[in-house]
Amino acid sequence: MKSTVSEKDIAVLREKAKTLRIEILKMLTEAGSGHTGGSLSAADIVTALYFYKMRHRPDDPKWIERDRFILSKGHAAPVLYAALALSGYFDKTLLGTLRKLGSPLQGHPCSRKLPGIEISTGSLGQGLSIANGIAIGLKLDKLSSRVYCLLGDGEIQEGQVWEAAMTASHYKLDNLCAIIDNNGLQIDGHCCDVMCVEPIVNKWAAFGWHVLDINGHDMEAIVSALNEAEILKGKPTMIVARTVKGKGVSFFEGKVEYHGLAPTHEELERALKELKG
Amino acid sequence: MGERKEKSEQGKQSIEKKPIATRDAYGEALHELGKKRQDIVVLDADLSGSTKTGKFAKAFPERFFNIGVSEQDLIGTAGGLSLTGKLPFASTFAVFETGRAWEQIRQTVCYSNLNVKLVATHSGITVGEDGASHQAIEDVAIMRVLPNMTVIVPADGIETKQVINAIADYNGPVYVRLGRSKVPVVMPDDYDFKIGKAHTFHLGKDANIVAMGIMVTASLEASKILKNECLDVGVINMSTVKPLDTETVLNASKICRLIVTAEEHSTISGLGGAVSEFLSETNPTRIIRIGIKDDFGCSGTSEELLKLYGLTAENIVKTIKEGLK
């Protein structure tokens, strides 16, 4: 399916994703710790959600008809914080307080401290169940809002994810779209070495999901997939987004050590040069 | 044990006063509440027949969600439903609800302070024949330690119904611990449950028993026996274990020589733990904790097990007499 979005709009989204990456790198450097690789790999997906697909009101975060986003891979908090700040949920200067004492920008998202966070996450494997509950609740209220849930590929090693996978298809939650940021790496190494998660597409299909297999850095493909998911009725959609960990900064790309390492000031300078090209 | 026999023995008691399992009272209360409130949704993990949520499920199938044998998903889904303004009651056996899904309760429910009601049945050793795998004797401890959590252990069917109504009107995570077996009605007709408020049957000058759940009945019996031996022993039903009714505990400790806690739970970190923690800092008092002593349960009838683990009026009597020597 072709996206109905113009080339120009796609170009704007690509630029936005670049801005997100810049903010991610800046806040992580300032914080001195945090998860660089998995924040960068999800930047294009999160950009498409917040600046194209999702209906939301930054000045009214609890707007009842909003679409919901659950960051199940909570360690990618910087990408969510950047999207929220650039959307206008809070002042961009707050990004500089990431992980610091007293900051609403906790190491992992905390819903009680920051507007725009639907639910606190950080312990892996729990987001999809929550997304299911929201999707059921929205259906009970006959609201057309949709629920988006972003998972990591290492995360799907958690058993609860598969419990939730069954629930979503059992209750035919077609207002739910999950996305796996399939960057292939986890803390201890390559997912295929630590605990193989493939064949991801077949697994989700076997659990009763409509599965789309896309390049998670191709903005047009992301937009198309999100649109297709919205049209599909009777089952939840899983978008398997093939991504590169650390995407956008050549010396972070595919490097397992940058799962949980923040850039140094020197690395930040080089990274910004690359991104701003 | 025939209900008939109970009735003929206690001929004057009304129908409502016949022994009823707290899980049955829950099923009835939930059904009634479902009629009144459209925002109530109920989730279960393949045990709706046993937890008695089945009554609600039958009446309101569109608001009942069986999540299957997956307790972690049960908690998360309940959390999600609460985020859309629903009032979810999530039920299964206590050992699975609190143990299997503890970290989901911590991260999703308590950390975000969600309005989720966890009502678990089959707590304690009175589960009986199923044995240790199904007997939760650590649940109060592991729920009590969680910030934002309220922990309630009703003593009988009457109190259970009031508890269910009270928590529906309270905003925040609550854990309610219910049992499988029938228990006598012990709370008075004019009883009015309030979260965080203990019920004092009477205060004793020699000792006071702080009890929860089925141990309230045993404590009342023990108090009666001790009265015949000229010992004045009071009984407090501490149905809200968290937040603890510290005022009542402190007052009781000031008028007697000995505080005894009684619980169908491990003596580590349950009601005995809560009372000990509080009194050691405010009014150091001699405390004896009656409960299960760092052990697992086993198979047997509930009566046999109560006797084996010393959760009887006789053992409370013996313990208090020794404690007061």
HADDOCK unambig.tbl for C-alpha pairs under 7 A between the chains (distance, minus, plus):
assign (segid A and resid 111 and name CA) (segid B and resid 112 and name CA) 6.26 0.50 0.50
assign (segid A and resid 112 and name CA) (segid B and resid 112 and name CA) 6.22 0.50 0.50
assign (segid A and resid 119 and name CA) (segid B and resid 112 and name CA) 6.56 0.50 0.50
assign (segid A and resid 120 and name CA) (segid B and resid 108 and name CA) 6.64 0.50 0.50
assign (segid A and resid 120 and name CA) (segid B and resid 112 and name CA) 5.97 0.50 0.50
assign (segid A and resid 126 and name CA) (segid B and resid 76 and name CA) 6.47 0.50 0.50
assign (segid A and resid 129 and name CA) (segid B and resid 73 and name CA) 5.38 0.50 0.50
assign (segid A and resid 129 and name CA) (segid B and resid 76 and name CA) 4.72 0.50 0.50
assign (segid A and resid 129 and name CA) (segid B and resid 77 and name CA) 4.89 0.50 0.50
assign (segid A and resid 130 and name CA) (segid B and resid 76 and name CA) 4.77 0.50 0.50
assign (segid A and resid 130 and name CA) (segid B and resid 77 and name CA) 4.96 0.50 0.50
assign (segid A and resid 130 and name CA) (segid B and resid 79 and name CA) 5.93 0.50 0.50
assign (segid A and resid 130 and name CA) (segid B and resid 80 and name CA) 4.15 0.50 0.50
assign (segid A and resid 131 and name CA) (segid B and resid 80 and name CA) 6.04 0.50 0.50
assign (segid A and resid 132 and name CA) (segid B and resid 77 and name CA) 5.89 0.50 0.50
assign (segid A and resid 132 and name CA) (segid B and resid 80 and name CA) 6.69 0.50 0.50
assign (segid A and resid 133 and name CA) (segid B and resid 77 and name CA) 4.05 0.50 0.50
assign (segid A and resid 133 and name CA) (segid B and resid 78 and name CA) 6.01 0.50 0.50
assign (segid A and resid 133 and name CA) (segid B and resid 79 and name CA) 6.67 0.50 0.50
assign (segid A and resid 133 and name CA) (segid B and resid 80 and name CA) 3.87 0.50 0.50
assign (segid A and resid 133 and name CA) (segid B and resid 81 and name CA) 4.44 0.50 0.50
assign (segid A and resid 134 and name CA) (segid B and resid 80 and name CA) 4.45 0.50 0.50
assign (segid A and resid 134 and name CA) (segid B and resid 81 and name CA) 5.05 0.50 0.50
assign (segid A and resid 134 and name CA) (segid B and resid 83 and name CA) 6.45 0.50 0.50
assign (segid A and resid 134 and name CA) (segid B and resid 84 and name CA) 6.00 0.50 0.50
assign (segid A and resid 136 and name CA) (segid B and resid 81 and name CA) 6.89 0.50 0.50
assign (segid A and resid 137 and name CA) (segid B and resid 81 and name CA) 5.21 0.50 0.50
assign (segid A and resid 137 and name CA) (segid B and resid 84 and name CA) 5.62 0.50 0.50
assign (segid A and resid 138 and name CA) (segid B and resid 84 and name CA) 6.73 0.50 0.50
assign (segid A and resid 160 and name CA) (segid B and resid 72 and name CA) 6.15 0.50 0.50
assign (segid A and resid 160 and name CA) (segid B and resid 73 and name CA) 6.07 0.50 0.50
assign (segid A and resid 163 and name CA) (segid B and resid 70 and name CA) 6.19 0.50 0.50
assign (segid A and resid 163 and name CA) (segid B and resid 73 and name CA) 5.97 0.50 0.50
assign (segid A and resid 164 and name CA) (segid B and resid 73 and name CA) 5.80 0.50 0.50
assign (segid A and resid 167 and name CA) (segid B and resid 67 and name CA) 6.57 0.50 0.50
